[in-house]
Amino acid sequence: MNLLSSRIGRKLLGTVTHVVTSEPLVALTFDDGPHPEYTPRLLDILERHSARATFFVVGEAAERQPKLIERMARSGHTIGNHTWDHPSMPLLSGAQRRAQVRRCGRAIPPQGIKLFRPPHGHQNLASRLDVLLLGYQVIAWNISASDWLDYDRDQLLERVLPKVAPGCIVLFHDALYKFIEERYRDRRPTLQAVDALLTRLKDQYRFVTVPELLKRGRPRLRPWYKEADKDWVGKLKG
């Protein structure tokens, strides 16, 4: 039996996609920030709804916006690691991957904790092992708004709202660090969708951070390996 197929291997190398729980809890997560315009507006929305979230921040952006990082932490949100400048991890050497994670980690203490989300969701066995060796737990998602495209508010809600269930982890973006088209950078539809989602579900669910969700149920671990499309990555701007 090899490590990947063993119970120990699944526990060590598995990636959290959601949590099995009967409690009405949902974790909203936001990648690629902080952004000087959109992140403060998102924090206002979350505060208005008494919701807590998890922000997987890019270290380079966090270093430029320390007051936003402080506000996230002060408001009870969790701050996780999304690398220094958002590369596709499988396309890097091991040394480069570890440097990306360490440098981002230095940009977010003491607020940051050892949760990691790979940029673009790209991960192979080697990159997963590097993150494991650095002591991070990898958090993916089981609902994606796909808000790195130019969907409007209603389209984003259609992608998320029908799928919400206890224990789910939802992926949004409060910024786009890299993008295909300039128009995709507009985060207003995402902000509108998050506000509408919280309004519609306020009597059904409580919105919590990923660490709290993990404590309140059984994390569902699955092999999460997604190699990079080099042509697509090569088209990204930022």
Backbone bond lengths (Angstrom), bond angles and torsions (degrees), N, CA, C in turn:
res aa  C-N    CA-C-N  psi(-1)  N-CA   C-N-CA  omega(-1)  CA-C   N-CA-C  phi
1 M - - - 1.466 - - 1.521 109.11 -
2 N 1.343 117.25 126.24 1.461 118.77 178.71 1.519 111.05 -85.77
3 L 1.335 115.23 170.68 1.458 120.06 -174.56 1.518 111.77 -61.73
4 L 1.336 117.39 -41.39 1.459 120.59 -176.21 1.527 112.34 -62.95
5 S 1.341 117.22 -35.48 1.458 120.10 -176.10 1.527 112.74 -90.05
6 S 1.312 117.60 -8.18 1.452 120.22 -179.26 1.526 110.60 -82.28
7 R 1.324 115.11 161.38 1.471 120.20 177.86 1.521 110.44 -62.83
8 I 1.320 116.62 -41.88 1.466 120.50 178.74 1.523 109.93 -63.73
9 G 1.339 116.67 -42.00 1.454 120.30 179.53 1.512 112.36 -62.25
10 R 1.334 116.93 -41.86 1.465 120.22 179.16 1.519 110.65 -64.03
11 K 1.335 116.28 -36.82 1.460 119.37 -179.67 1.521 110.67 -71.00
12 L 1.324 117.52 -41.30 1.458 120.70 -177.94 1.525 112.20 -74.33
13 L 1.338 116.38 -40.97 1.452 120.48 -170.74 1.525 113.54 -105.40
14 G 1.316 116.56 -5.29 1.454 119.16 178.04 1.520 111.41 -69.27
15 T 1.324 114.97 153.84 1.454 121.87 179.29 1.527 108.55 -112.37
16 V 1.327 116.57 133.56 1.461 121.47 -179.23 1.524 109.23 -72.05
17 T 1.335 116.43 124.71 1.465 120.38 176.06 1.530 112.32 -109.12
18 H 1.333 116.97 -28.56 1.459 121.83 177.72 1.522 107.71 -168.95
19 V 1.308 116.40 -175.83 1.460 121.75 -178.30 1.521 108.80 -127.75
20 V 1.302 116.28 135.82 1.465 120.92 175.79 1.524 108.06 -85.52
21 T 1.308 116.57 114.93 1.462 121.74 -177.91 1.524 109.02 -156.16
22 S 1.318 115.69 152.26 1.465 120.55 174.75 1.520 111.07 -94.46
23 E 1.325 116.95 -7.93 1.456 120.33 -179.64 1.532 110.29 -77.17
24 P 1.323 117.64 146.40 1.468 121.16 -177.81 1.530 112.05 -79.96
25 L 1.329 115.10 68.71 1.463 121.72 -175.92 1.524 110.14 -120.13
26 V 1.329 116.01 139.34 1.463 122.91 178.88 1.521 108.17 -135.58
27 A 1.339 116.48 141.66 1.464 121.28 176.37 1.521 109.62 -110.28
28 L 1.322 116.00 114.78 1.460 121.33 171.24 1.519 108.20 -87.69
29 T 1.327 116.37 133.77 1.465 120.24 178.37 1.526 108.92 -126.77
30 F 1.334 114.37 146.91 1.463 121.10 -176.37 1.526 109.04 -132.08
31 D 1.332 115.33 127.69 1.463 121.89 -176.20 1.528 111.80 -107.06
32 D 1.331 114.22 159.40 1.475 125.11 163.78 1.523 115.47 83.05
33 G 1.314 119.22 -6.11 1.464 120.80 179.37 1.523 111.06 -85.25
34 P 1.326 114.72 -167.31 1.456 126.41 2.54 1.522 112.69 -82.43
35 H 1.331 114.79 153.34 1.463 122.05 178.33 1.534 107.79 -115.21
36 P 1.326 118.51 134.58 1.472 120.43 -174.17 1.516 114.64 -63.19
37 E 1.344 118.07 -26.15 1.467 120.52 179.79 1.519 112.14 -97.63
38 Y 1.324 117.61 -49.92 1.451 120.55 -169.75 1.528 113.74 -82.55
39 T 1.318 117.88 -35.99 1.464 119.04 -177.51 1.528 112.39 -63.58
40 P 1.348 120.68 -43.91 1.473 118.76 176.21 1.530 112.66 -58.85
41 R 1.334 117.13 -38.18 1.465 119.98 178.91 1.522 110.95 -67.11
42 L 1.325 117.20 -37.74 1.458 120.67 176.29 1.526 110.34 -65.37
43 L 1.320 117.18 -43.32 1.459 119.99 178.86 1.524 111.29 -60.98
44 D 1.316 117.22 -36.20 1.470 120.86 175.68 1.525 110.60 -62.50
45 I 1.335 116.29 -43.92 1.471 120.56 179.80 1.522 110.71 -62.40
46 L 1.320 116.67 -47.05 1.464 120.28 179.94 1.527 111.09 -61.28
47 E 1.316 116.25 -41.76 1.470 120.03 179.63 1.523 110.83 -63.80
48 R 1.325 116.61 -41.64 1.465 120.60 -179.34 1.523 111.55 -61.39
49 H 1.325 116.68 -31.39 1.464 120.93 -179.16 1.529 113.03 -98.76
50 S 1.336 117.47 5.91 1.478 121.91 -177.99 1.522 111.20 54.86
51 A 1.326 116.28 39.61 1.466 122.29 -179.34 1.521 109.83 -104.01
52 R 1.319 115.34 145.95 1.459 121.63 174.14 1.529 108.31 -112.87
53 A 1.321 115.90 148.10 1.467 120.15 -175.82 1.520 109.84 -140.41
54 T 1.319 114.98 175.02 1.459 122.27 177.18 1.520 108.14 -121.14
55 F 1.323 115.94 127.21 1.458 122.55 -178.66 1.526 109.27 -109.01
56 F 1.321 116.65 117.46 1.460 121.18 173.34 1.524 106.86 -94.19
57 V 1.332 114.78 100.89 1.459 120.24 -168.93 1.525 111.51 -96.00
58 V 1.323 114.67 150.45 1.456 122.52 172.90 1.531 107.16 -85.75
59 G 1.333 117.27 127.52 1.455 121.07 -172.79 1.512 113.79 -57.79
60 E 1.332 116.79 -41.10 1.460 120.23 -178.68 1.523 110.72 -62.63
61 A 1.342 117.70 -39.80 1.460 121.61 177.76 1.526 110.69 -71.11
62 A 1.329 117.03 -39.02 1.464 120.75 178.92 1.519 111.75 -62.86
63 E 1.319 116.20 -38.83 1.461 120.01 179.98 1.526 111.14 -65.42
64 R 1.343 117.24 -30.74 1.460 120.78 179.01 1.524 112.46 -82.50
65 Q 1.329 118.03 -16.69 1.465 121.75 -176.16 1.537 110.91 -128.26
66 P 1.335 118.36 58.43 1.468 119.43 -176.40 1.530 113.58 -62.45
67 K 1.326 117.67 -31.35 1.469 119.04 -179.39 1.521 111.58 -68.06
68 L 1.338 116.70 -32.56 1.463 119.11 176.39 1.524 110.85 -69.87
69 I 1.315 116.92 -38.54 1.465 120.40 175.72 1.526 109.99 -61.20
70 E 1.311 116.08 -43.54 1.473 120.48 178.06 1.528 110.96 -62.17
71 R 1.329 115.97 -41.24 1.470 118.90 179.55 1.522 111.09 -65.44
72 M 1.313 118.31 -41.57 1.466 120.98 176.71 1.529 110.69 -54.73
73 A 1.322 114.87 -50.67 1.463 119.95 -177.46 1.530 111.09 -64.74
74 R 1.314 115.74 -42.83 1.473 120.61 -178.71 1.527 111.57 -63.54
75 S 1.322 116.13 -29.98 1.469 121.30 -178.80 1.524 112.94 -85.40
76 G 1.320 117.71 -0.01 1.458 121.31 176.21 1.510 115.38 90.65
77 H 1.321 117.09 11.23 1.457 120.24 176.88 1.532 110.26 -83.96
78 T 1.314 115.93 160.30 1.463 121.72 177.16 1.528 108.94 -99.44
79 I 1.337 115.67 142.86 1.458 121.61 -179.63 1.524 108.63 -117.07
80 G 1.324 116.14 121.99 1.454 121.79 -179.98 1.515 111.42 -116.07
81 N 1.324 115.60 175.85 1.464 124.45 -172.27 1.534 110.02 -98.54
82 H 1.352 115.21 128.60 1.467 121.13 179.07 1.531 110.42 -127.46
83 T 1.315 115.89 29.53 1.477 126.38 -178.51 1.531 111.25 76.51
84 W 1.329 115.31 172.04 1.458 121.34 -178.34 1.524 112.62 -74.27
85 D 1.348 117.80 -48.96 1.460 118.39 -178.00 1.533 113.35 -139.65
86 H 1.330 115.65 31.97 1.464 122.89 165.95 1.533 115.13 63.98
87 P 1.317 119.44 48.11 1.466 119.52 173.56 1.528 110.73 -84.12
88 S 1.312 116.02 165.99 1.459 120.50 169.46 1.527 107.28 -79.28
89 M 1.323 117.26 114.22 1.465 121.38 -171.65 1.528 113.75 -59.74
90 P 1.347 120.48 -40.32 1.463 118.66 -179.63 1.518 114.40 -63.42
91 L 1.324 118.04 -17.62 1.455 120.92 -179.12 1.530 112.94 -87.44
92 L 1.335 117.41 -2.40 1.459 122.03 -179.03 1.523 110.73 -102.06
93 S 1.318 115.53 161.65 1.467 120.32 170.22 1.528 108.99 -75.14
94 G 1.315 116.54 165.62 1.452 119.99 177.79 1.513 112.37 -58.37
95 A 1.323 117.25 -43.30 1.463 120.97 179.72 1.522 110.87 -62.67
96 Q 1.326 116.89 -40.55 1.465 120.27 179.08 1.527 111.21 -66.61
97 R 1.323 117.51 -40.45 1.460 120.52 178.94 1.515 111.13 -62.04
98 R 1.315 115.96 -47.08 1.463 119.13 -178.22 1.525 110.85 -65.27
99 A 1.327 117.30 -35.87 1.467 120.58 177.86 1.523 110.70 -65.43
100 Q 1.333 117.38 -39.01 1.460 121.53 177.80 1.526 111.38 -59.63
101 V 1.321 116.05 -46.54 1.461 120.24 -177.06 1.528 110.46 -70.40
102 R 1.316 117.09 -43.87 1.470 119.89 -179.35 1.527 111.29 -63.25
103 R 1.329 116.86 -42.29 1.465 119.32 -176.63 1.530 110.69 -67.42
104 C 1.318 117.28 -39.64 1.460 119.29 174.43 1.523 110.44 -63.39
105 G 1.326 116.61 -42.27 1.460 120.06 179.16 1.517 112.36 -57.81
106 R 1.329 116.84 -36.34 1.468 119.91 179.01 1.524 112.03 -71.84
107 A 1.324 116.73 -22.13 1.467 120.28 -177.40 1.517 112.87 -82.22
108 I 1.333 118.43 -13.69 1.460 119.72 -173.49 1.528 116.28 -121.65
109 P 1.341 122.11 1.83 1.465 118.56 176.68 1.514 109.37 -72.95
110 P 1.341 117.99 159.10 1.473 126.25 -2.46 1.522 113.49 -84.52
111 Q 1.346 116.43 3.10 1.456 118.82 -175.83 1.530 112.67 -73.62
112 G 1.324 117.50 -32.69 1.451 120.22 -174.00 1.515 113.36 -71.21
113 I 1.323 116.62 145.59 1.458 121.04 173.66 1.521 107.97 -122.03
114 K 1.312 117.41 172.24 1.460 120.31 -170.68 1.528 112.45 -87.05
115 L 1.321 113.39 64.52 1.458 122.01 167.70 1.520 106.91 -114.09
116 F 1.315 116.53 138.98 1.463 120.95 -176.15 1.517 110.51 -132.06
117 R 1.325 115.16 139.30 1.463 120.39 171.50 1.519 108.23 -126.27
118 P 1.326 118.25 123.36 1.466 120.61 -178.93 1.519 111.48 -70.68
119 P 1.318 118.73 134.36 1.461 121.32 176.54 1.524 111.91 -54.46
120 H 1.326 115.31 137.15 1.469 123.94 -178.90 1.534 111.88 64.76
121 G 1.331 118.11 3.09 1.456 120.25 -172.94 1.509 113.23 74.13
122 H 1.352 117.81 8.37 1.464 121.43 -177.67 1.526 110.50 -75.90
123 Q 1.305 116.04 126.85 1.462 120.86 -179.13 1.523 109.25 -156.92
124 N 1.328 116.20 135.82 1.464 120.54 169.34 1.522 108.34 -123.74
125 L 1.308 117.20 -179.78 1.458 119.84 -175.63 1.524 111.22 -61.49
126 A 1.332 117.67 -41.53 1.460 120.45 -178.43 1.519 111.42 -64.09
127 S 1.339 117.30 -43.73 1.470 118.77 -179.35 1.526 110.70 -69.41
128 R 1.342 116.77 -34.11 1.473 119.86 177.38 1.517 110.41 -64.88
129 L 1.320 117.63 -40.55 1.461 120.77 178.45 1.525 111.46 -65.53
130 D 1.335 117.58 -39.07 1.466 120.12 178.38 1.523 111.07 -60.21
131 V 1.326 116.13 -44.63 1.467 120.01 -179.78 1.525 110.57 -66.50
132 L 1.333 116.45 -38.94 1.459 120.52 176.77 1.516 111.09 -60.48
133 L 1.319 117.08 -44.29 1.463 121.01 -179.56 1.521 112.30 -63.78
134 L 1.332 116.83 -26.43 1.468 120.79 177.22 1.527 111.99 -86.21
135 G 1.324 117.06 0.03 1.460 120.49 173.05 1.511 115.54 88.23
136 Y 1.343 117.26 18.54 1.459 120.49 -177.04 1.522 112.01 -99.63
137 Q 1.325 115.16 146.75 1.455 121.99 170.42 1.531 107.69 -97.98
138 V 1.324 116.86 130.55 1.456 120.56 -177.61 1.530 109.60 -89.13
139 I 1.336 114.38 130.57 1.462 121.51 -179.41 1.522 108.69 -117.75
140 A 1.321 116.72 119.71 1.460 121.10 174.60 1.528 108.01 -103.91
141 W 1.322 118.65 -132.94 1.456 121.88 -176.90 1.520 108.60 -163.71
142 N 1.319 116.41 163.84 1.462 119.71 171.98 1.527 111.82 -122.88
143 I 1.346 117.38 0.22 1.462 122.22 170.86 1.521 107.61 -135.54
144 S 1.313 116.54 127.63 1.461 121.50 176.97 1.520 110.25 -122.88
145 A 1.332 115.43 131.59 1.461 120.08 175.97 1.525 111.76 -77.90
146 S 1.335 117.14 -14.47 1.477 122.02 -174.38 1.525 110.75 52.39
147 D 1.316 115.73 41.81 1.467 120.27 -175.45 1.523 112.66 -84.63
148 W 1.332 117.03 15.69 1.462 119.52 169.71 1.540 110.05 -85.99
149 L 1.334 116.09 -0.82 1.455 121.99 172.56 1.531 108.20 -104.45
150 D 1.330 117.49 -177.05 1.466 118.88 -174.28 1.531 112.18 -99.90
151 Y 1.339 116.60 47.93 1.454 120.41 172.79 1.527 110.01 -70.19
152 D 1.334 116.63 148.44 1.458 119.35 175.49 1.526 109.65 -88.25
153 R 1.321 116.43 -179.80 1.466 121.44 -175.79 1.520 112.10 -55.43
154 D 1.335 116.73 -48.63 1.459 120.26 -176.00 1.523 111.96 -66.40
155 Q 1.311 116.73 -37.56 1.468 119.86 178.12 1.530 110.69 -65.96
156 L 1.324 117.15 -39.44 1.467 120.10 177.09 1.520 111.02 -64.60
157 L 1.314 116.90 -41.63 1.464 119.84 177.86 1.521 110.86 -62.40
158 E 1.320 117.22 -40.16 1.467 120.91 179.20 1.524 111.63 -62.56
159 R 1.328 116.60 -29.97 1.457 120.73 -179.14 1.530 111.73 -79.15
160 V 1.323 117.09 -23.35 1.460 120.57 -172.67 1.527 112.87 -109.95
161 L 1.317 116.96 -52.29 1.464 121.72 -167.83 1.531 114.05 -54.06
162 P 1.336 120.36 -47.09 1.473 118.74 -177.50 1.533 113.76 -66.68
163 K 1.330 117.26 -17.42 1.464 120.32 -175.57 1.531 113.29 -95.49
164 V 1.309 117.46 -10.01 1.462 119.88 -175.49 1.521 110.23 -64.52
165 A 1.336 114.61 131.94 1.460 122.11 179.29 1.525 108.15 -151.37
166 P 1.328 118.30 162.63 1.463 119.64 179.35 1.522 112.03 -54.51
167 G 1.331 115.55 132.48 1.455 121.27 176.27 1.509 116.15 88.40
168 C 1.335 118.55 0.57 1.453 119.09 -176.12 1.529 111.57 -76.64
169 I 1.321 114.97 155.31 1.459 123.66 174.90 1.517 106.80 -118.27
170 V 1.332 116.00 121.94 1.460 122.20 -172.67 1.531 109.40 -108.77
171 L 1.326 115.76 134.20 1.458 122.12 179.35 1.525 111.40 -100.56
172 F 1.345 115.19 120.90 1.458 123.75 168.95 1.534 107.60 -128.66
173 H 1.337 115.64 176.31 1.467 121.94 176.20 1.524 109.60 -132.43
174 D 1.323 116.70 125.35 1.468 119.32 173.96 1.526 111.26 -89.71
175 A 1.316 116.37 -2.85 1.463 123.71 173.77 1.519 106.50 -158.08
176 L 1.318 116.26 164.65 1.459 121.27 168.04 1.517 106.89 -121.29
177 Y 1.333 115.74 110.41 1.462 119.40 -178.64 1.518 110.66 -73.43
178 K 1.339 116.08 -34.84 1.462 121.99 175.57 1.522 108.05 -134.83
179 F 1.332 117.54 149.34 1.454 120.37 -171.32 1.525 109.67 -155.81
180 I 1.330 114.95 160.57 1.457 121.41 177.85 1.525 110.78 -87.16
181 E 1.332 116.54 -46.42 1.456 122.08 -178.11 1.526 109.57 -122.16
182 E 1.308 116.52 141.47 1.464 121.89 -178.29 1.527 111.71 -56.66
183 R 1.325 117.67 -37.69 1.463 119.97 -176.27 1.527 112.64 -65.50
184 Y 1.332 116.85 -20.74 1.463 119.51 -179.70 1.530 112.34 -69.27
185 R 1.326 117.78 -15.62 1.467 120.63 -176.06 1.527 112.50 -70.14
186 D 1.315 117.52 -19.46 1.461 121.39 -177.37 1.527 109.99 -65.38
187 R 1.329 116.59 117.66 1.461 121.35 -177.81 1.523 113.13 -95.88
188 R 1.308 118.18 1.66 1.464 119.27 -178.27 1.528 113.13 -59.13
189 P 1.331 120.01 -42.62 1.470 118.39 176.43 1.529 112.90 -60.23
190 T 1.319 116.96 -37.50 1.468 119.75 177.59 1.518 110.64 -64.26
191 L 1.324 117.47 -45.64 1.463 120.51 179.31 1.528 110.55 -60.77
192 Q 1.319 116.54 -42.74 1.463 120.06 179.33 1.526 111.24 -64.71
193 A 1.320 116.25 -39.95 1.468 120.01 -179.56 1.523 111.28 -67.45
194 V 1.323 117.23 -41.50 1.464 120.41 178.87 1.525 110.29 -63.24
195 D 1.316 116.77 -43.54 1.466 120.97 178.27 1.527 110.62 -60.28
196 A 1.324 116.44 -45.65 1.465 120.28 -179.98 1.524 111.52 -66.27
197 L 1.338 116.90 -40.47 1.468 121.19 179.16 1.524 110.84 -60.73
198 L 1.320 116.22 -46.74 1.461 120.36 -179.51 1.522 111.23 -65.67
199 T 1.316 116.96 -36.47 1.470 120.76 178.40 1.513 111.12 -65.30
200 R 1.323 116.61 -44.87 1.466 120.40 -176.21 1.527 112.76 -71.68
201 L 1.334 116.89 -30.07 1.468 119.98 -173.80 1.519 113.74 -105.08
202 K 1.324 117.15 7.56 1.471 120.06 -172.76 1.524 113.22 -60.67
203 D 1.326 117.96 -29.34 1.469 120.64 -178.89 1.528 112.50 -92.94
204 Q 1.334 116.86 -2.66 1.459 120.07 -176.88 1.520 113.62 -111.80
205 Y 1.326 116.89 -30.44 1.464 120.36 -173.51 1.518 111.15 -136.05
206 R 1.343 114.00 156.35 1.459 121.51 169.86 1.529 107.02 -111.63
207 F 1.320 115.77 133.80 1.459 121.44 -175.08 1.527 109.27 -100.64
208 V 1.345 114.65 118.06 1.459 121.59 -169.35 1.527 110.20 -126.81
209 T 1.319 115.75 169.43 1.460 120.84 176.48 1.532 110.46 -75.80
210 V 1.301 116.08 161.60 1.458 120.37 177.57 1.535 111.60 -59.10
211 P 1.346 120.42 -45.99 1.466 118.24 178.60 1.521 113.16 -57.98
212 E 1.330 117.92 -39.07 1.468 118.79 178.34 1.519 110.30 -67.41
213 L 1.319 117.51 -41.28 1.460 120.22 178.92 1.525 110.82 -60.34
214 L 1.331 116.67 -42.12 1.466 120.37 -179.34 1.527 111.84 -62.35
215 K 1.325 116.47 -29.81 1.465 120.74 -179.40 1.523 112.17 -78.05
216 R 1.325 116.77 -19.70 1.462 119.71 -170.62 1.529 113.31 -104.31
217 G 1.322 116.54 12.58 1.451 119.86 178.28 1.517 110.86 -168.35
218 R 1.309 115.70 -165.72 1.462 121.57 -179.54 1.525 109.03 -104.49
219 P 1.333 117.61 113.44 1.460 119.89 179.76 1.526 111.48 -60.13
220 R 1.308 116.40 133.38 1.450 121.28 176.20 1.529 108.65 -93.51
221 L 1.331 115.38 116.01 1.458 122.44 -178.46 1.525 109.85 -103.48
222 R 1.319 115.93 136.52 1.455 119.12 177.20 1.521 109.05 -141.70
223 P 1.327 117.86 154.03 1.466 119.61 172.60 1.524 108.86 -63.61
224 W 1.300 117.36 124.27 1.464 121.79 -177.38 1.522 107.12 -125.59
225 Y 1.306 116.21 94.52 1.462 120.70 -178.71 1.517 108.76 -128.29
226 K 1.312 114.90 115.44 1.461 122.23 -177.04 1.519 108.14 -135.65
227 E 1.306 115.97 107.44 1.466 120.22 -179.20 1.526 110.68 -76.13
228 A 1.324 115.82 156.31 1.453 121.59 -179.22 1.523 111.65 -77.55
229 D 1.319 116.20 141.84 1.452 122.62 168.24 1.532 106.35 -88.97
230 K 1.323 117.27 104.77 1.458 120.68 -173.31 1.523 112.50 -60.12
231 D 1.328 117.23 -37.31 1.457 120.04 178.67 1.518 111.09 -63.00
232 W 1.333 116.31 -44.53 1.471 120.51 179.52 1.505 111.45 -65.60
233 V 1.331 116.91 -45.01 1.463 120.32 178.73 1.525 110.96 -60.59
234 G 1.309 116.03 -37.25 1.455 119.94 -179.58 1.521 114.11 -66.00
235 K 1.332 117.36 -20.13 1.465 121.01 179.50 1.535 112.98 -86.83
236 L 1.325 116.67 -10.20 1.464 119.74 -175.71 1.518 111.31 -69.48
237 K 1.326 115.39 141.09 1.455 122.70 175.66 1.513 108.33 -116.82
238 G 1.317 115.99 162.06 1.449 118.35 178.26 1.507 111.14 -177.50
